[in-house]
Amino acid sequence: MSDKNPPDAIYARPHEQIVDFEFNDDVARVFPDMIRRSVPGYGSLITMIGLLAQEYAQAGSNIYDLGCSLGAASLSMRRRIPHHDCHIIAVDNSEAMTERCRANIAEDISPIEVDVMCSDIRNLIFERASVVVLNFTLQFLPPEQRLPLLDNIHAGLLPGGVLVLSEKIVFENEDESKLQDKLHLAFKMANGYSELEISQKRSALENVLIPETLLQHHCRLKQAGFQQSHTWFQCINFASILAQK
């Protein structure tokens, strides 16, 4: 693996104390490898987000990538959106992520303007948005803060605008939950993670990433005012919803 994409070995050695997971410089440095080995279907999901933006982006509108990390979704959309007068706003609250995101955007030659902001997405005012992406981001907010964010997004969307909401999910049925957890564990181990790495990262995420069921997400989107929402992608216990105003 190239120096630009070093392997994720953050939890490869025993840690005396497991602290809550955060998107710091250590994580940002290995993030491409980490997410590839942790999130099944991630590459296909990113490609499809570009195709969704191609379909739903409106001329002269704003496109928001919330929790943009290194800019994968922004770049996918930038290369597919047919309207060069669109404006992509990529936002993340991690300086380590946004610094690398700016560098990735600078290397891309697509014509659509991209602004990368280090900010809290809960403080944004959304304006003239036709596409908003929340890619594995809502799950890191406290549950009581999720509806207010969706309310703000909905208010800033143009008629016909869409939200792409991707999340790790849990299941109400106990047998299904056990099966999906087993498959996700097998996926991570097949990608070279040890039992120690998986266990330590699970502990680090326990109080940080709080997943919900698909039904909870759809109900909240309806409560926020979205006219319709559909689960368009799922791979094991990761899914994505397309909601339209």
N, C-alpha and C positions, 0 to 999 in steps of 0.2 A: 504494500500500500504506500502511496506517495506521502511525502511529508505534509502536503496540503490536506490530506485526509488520514490523519493518524488513527490507529485502532483505539477503540474504547477499552481501557483497562482500569477505569476509576475504582471499581469494586473488586479487582482481581486479587488483592491482598486483604487479609483480615484487618478490619478497622476496630480499634479499641472502643470507640463510641460512634454510633451511626447518627449523624445529624440530618435534619430535614434537607431534602433535595432542593437545590437551587440552580438556576441557569447562570452559573458563574463562568469564569474564563476556562477552567478545566473542562467543563461540560461543552462550552462553545467550540473548543478546539477539536473535540472528538465527535461532535454532534452528528455529522453525516453518517459515520459508522454506527453510532449508538442507535439512531432512529431506524436505520436500515435493518439492524439486527433485532430490534425490539418491536417494531410495528409492522405486522404482516400486511402486505398489499400497499405499503406506503408509496412506492414508485409509481404504481398504477394510479393511485389516488391523486398524486401531484399532476400527472399527465392529464387526467380527466378534469381536474379543476381548471386547467388551461382551456379545455374544450368547452366547459360550462361558461367560462368567461367569454369565449368566442361567441357563444350563443346568446348570452344575456346582457353583455356590456352595451350600454347605450352611448351614442355619440355625445361627446362633450361632458361626460359624467365623471364622477370620482369612483375609484375602485379601492376598497380598503382590504388590507391584509393584516388582521389583528393577531398579535402573537406571531410575528413573521419569522422569528428565529433568524436563520441565515438567508432567507429570501427565496426558498424553493418555489413556493406558490406564486409569489410576485413575478418571478422570472417565467414560470410556466404561463401565467396570464399575459404577461408583457409580449411574449412571442406569438400569442394566438389572437389577441384582441384586434379586430380589423380597423378600429377607429383610432387614428393616431392622435386625436385631440382628447383622448381619455387621460386621466391623471391617476396614477397608482400611489396610494399612501400606505406605506408599510410601517407598522408600529410594533415595538416590543419594549418591555420595561427593563431589559437586560442590556447594559452598555456593551458587554462582551459580545452579545449576539448582534446588536445593531452595527457595531464597528465592522464586523466581518460581513454583515449583510451589505453595507455600503460598498465594500471592496468587491463583492460578487456582482452587484449591480453595475459597478463601474467597468467591469470586464465584459459586460454584455452590450451588444451593439443595436439592440432593438430600439425603435424610435420613440416609444411612449415614455413620457416623463415619470420618474419614480422619486418620491421623497421618502427617506427613511427617518423615522422619528423614534427617539428613546423617550417613551412616555407611558403612563398608565392608561390603558384603553378605557377604563371607567370614567376618565376625565375628558374624553373626546366629545366633540360636537360633530355629528355626521351630517354632511351636506351634499345634496345632489348625487347620492350614491345609487349606482345601478347593480353593483356586485359587492358583497361583503363576505370575506372569508374568515371563519373562526376555526382554524385547523388545530385541533387538540390543544385548545386554549381555555375554553369555558370551564373545563374540568379542574383547572387550577384556581378558580375563583370560589370563595365560600358560597354554598348553595343559595343563601339569601340574597346574594349580590348578582345572581345570574339573570333574573327577570328584569331588574332595572337596566342592565346593559342591553338586553334584547329589546326592551321598550325604546331605548335611545336609538338603536340601530334601525328599528322599524320606522321611527319618526323621521329619520334622515334618508330613507330609501325613496327613490322615485317610484311612481306607479309601475308595476310590473317588475320592479327590482327584486333581486334574490339574495338570500343568505345561504352560504354553504357552511354547514356546521358539522365538523368531524370530531368524534369523541371516542374514548374508550368507554365501553358500556358494560353493565352488569345485567343479570337475568333473574326474573322472578322465580322461574322454575328451578328447583334445586338440582335436578338431574342435568338440565341444560347448562347450568352454571358450572357444574363439575366437569362436564365434557369440554366446554369452551376453555376453562382454566387449564385443563390437561393439554389441550391442543396448543395453547399459547406457550405453555412451559416447554413442550416438545419443539416448538418453533424456535424459541430462544436457545435451547440447548443444541439444536441442529446448526445454529449460527455461531456456535463456539463459546457461548457463555457457560460458565461452570455453575454448579449448585450454590457455591459461595457467593458468586457475583449476583445471581438472581435473588438469593435470600437477602443480601445486604441492600440491594437497590430497592427491593420490595419494602423493606423497613424504612428506608429513606423517603419513599413516596407515600407511606401510609397516611400521614396527616396532611399531605400536600395535594395529592391527586385524589379527588373524590368523585368516582364515576356514578352514573345514574342509568336507569333503564331507557330504552328507546321510547316507551310510553311516556315517561316523565318529560323527555325532551319535546315530544310532539305536543303534549298538553301545554307546556310552557310557551311554546311557539304560538299556539292558538291563543293563549292568554295575552301574549304580546301583540296580537292583532294580525298575524300572518294569515292570509286567505287560505293557503294550503301548504302542506309539508309532506314530503315523501322520502323514505329511506331509499337512496339510490345506490348505495355501496355498503357492503359488509364483508369483512374477512376476519373470521374467528370473532374475537371480542372487540373489534374496532369497526366503527360504522360512520357513515356520513349521510346527512339529511340536506335536502334542497327545499328551502322554504321561500315562498313568493308572496310579495305584498299585493 
